[in-house]
Amino acid sequence: MGLRTEKLGAQIKRDLAPILQRLQNGTIITITGVRVTEDLYTAKVYLSIFAPGGDTKPTFDRIQEKNTEIRTELAALIRHQVRRVPEILFYLDDTAEYVNRIEELFKKIHKDDPT
């Protein structure tokens, strides 16, 4: 990634956080990463969602539904820094779940190990 794409990604992450904060409704939404394509037309936003009830799908679906509104709010914040506001694609970042599964496997292996 070039310096320009990294700067734009950091700016999007900074300005998108308060917008997504309003959509939390009892969940915790964290932006884990933003990757902007070299042509600056697309921003892939990776989200980690923690829901006390365990089901993150409704929150993620609500974010997907409001994508146009979110992009419009973001455009108002970064309009002087870019010519064109990138298309935003949201992805669920399941890295934390993956790490937890691996840790559980290690615990199980360690528990079953006779030495």
C-alpha positions as CSV (number, residue, x, y, z in Angstrom):
1,M,0.0,0.0,0.0
2,G,1.2,3.5,-0.8
3,L,1.5,6.3,1.5
4,R,-1.6,8.1,0.1
5,T,-3.8,5.0,0.5
6,E,-2.5,4.5,4.1
7,K,-3.3,8.1,5.0
8,L,-6.8,7.9,3.5
9,G,-7.4,4.6,5.3
10,A,-6.4,6.1,8.6
11,Q,-8.6,9.2,7.9
12,I,-11.6,7.0,7.1
13,K,-11.0,4.9,10.2
14,R,-10.9,8.0,12.4
15,D,-14.0,9.6,10.9
16,L,-16.0,6.4,10.5
17,A,-15.7,5.5,14.2
18,P,-18.2,8.0,15.6
19,I,-20.6,7.3,12.8
20,L,-20.6,3.6,13.6
21,Q,-20.8,4.4,17.4
22,R,-24.3,5.6,16.9
23,L,-25.4,2.2,15.5
24,Q,-24.1,0.2,18.4
25,N,-27.4,-0.5,20.3
26,G,-25.9,-2.6,23.1
27,T,-23.1,-4.0,21.0
28,I,-19.5,-2.9,20.7
29,I,-18.3,-2.1,17.2
30,T,-14.6,-1.8,16.6
31,I,-12.9,-0.9,13.3
32,T,-10.0,-3.3,13.1
33,G,-8.7,-2.1,9.7
34,V,-9.3,-0.1,6.6
35,R,-7.7,-1.0,3.3
36,V,-8.1,1.4,0.4
37,T,-7.5,0.3,-3.1
38,E,-4.7,2.0,-5.1
39,D,-7.2,3.8,-7.3
40,L,-8.9,5.2,-4.1
41,Y,-12.3,4.1,-5.3
42,T,-12.9,1.4,-2.7
43,A,-12.4,1.1,1.0
44,K,-12.7,-2.2,2.7
45,V,-13.6,-1.7,6.3
46,Y,-13.0,-4.6,8.7
47,L,-15.3,-4.6,11.8
48,S,-15.2,-6.6,15.0
49,I,-18.6,-6.7,16.7
50,F,-19.1,-7.9,20.2
51,A,-22.6,-8.6,21.2
52,P,-23.4,-9.6,24.8
53,G,-26.1,-12.0,23.5
54,G,-23.6,-13.5,21.1
55,D,-25.4,-12.8,17.8
56,T,-23.5,-10.2,15.8
57,K,-25.4,-10.7,12.5
58,P,-28.3,-8.2,13.2
59,T,-25.8,-5.4,14.0
60,F,-23.7,-6.2,10.9
61,D,-26.9,-6.4,8.8
62,R,-28.0,-3.0,10.1
63,I,-24.6,-1.5,9.1
64,Q,-24.9,-3.0,5.6
65,E,-28.4,-1.6,5.2
66,K,-27.3,1.9,6.2
67,N,-24.2,1.8,4.0
68,T,-25.4,4.7,1.8
69,E,-26.2,6.9,4.8
70,I,-22.8,6.1,6.4
71,R,-21.0,6.9,3.2
72,T,-22.9,10.2,3.0
73,E,-22.0,11.2,6.5
74,L,-18.4,10.2,5.8
75,A,-18.4,12.3,2.7
76,A,-19.4,15.4,4.7
77,L,-16.4,14.9,6.9
78,I,-13.7,14.1,4.3
79,R,-15.0,16.0,1.2
80,H,-12.1,18.6,1.3
81,Q,-9.5,15.9,1.4
82,V,-10.5,13.7,-1.5
83,R,-12.0,14.2,-4.9
84,R,-14.2,11.2,-4.7
85,V,-15.4,9.4,-1.5
86,P,-14.6,5.7,-1.9
87,E,-17.2,3.1,-2.0
88,I,-17.3,1.4,1.4
89,L,-17.4,-2.4,1.7
90,F,-17.9,-3.8,5.3
91,Y,-16.5,-7.1,6.3
92,L,-16.7,-8.9,9.6
93,D,-13.2,-9.5,11.1
94,D,-13.4,-12.8,12.8
95,T,-9.7,-12.8,14.0
96,A,-10.6,-12.7,17.7
97,E,-12.9,-15.8,17.3
98,Y,-10.2,-17.6,15.4
99,V,-7.6,-16.9,18.1
100,N,-10.1,-18.1,20.8
101,R,-10.6,-21.4,18.8
102,I,-6.9,-21.9,18.5
103,E,-6.3,-21.2,22.2
104,E,-9.0,-23.7,23.1
105,L,-7.4,-26.3,20.9
106,F,-4.0,-25.7,22.6
107,K,-5.6,-26.0,26.0
108,K,-7.2,-29.3,25.0
109,I,-4.0,-30.6,23.6
110,H,-2.1,-29.6,26.8
111,K,-4.8,-31.2,29.0
112,D,-4.7,-34.5,27.0
113,D,-0.9,-34.5,27.0
114,P,0.3,-37.1,29.6
115,T,3.8,-35.5,30.0
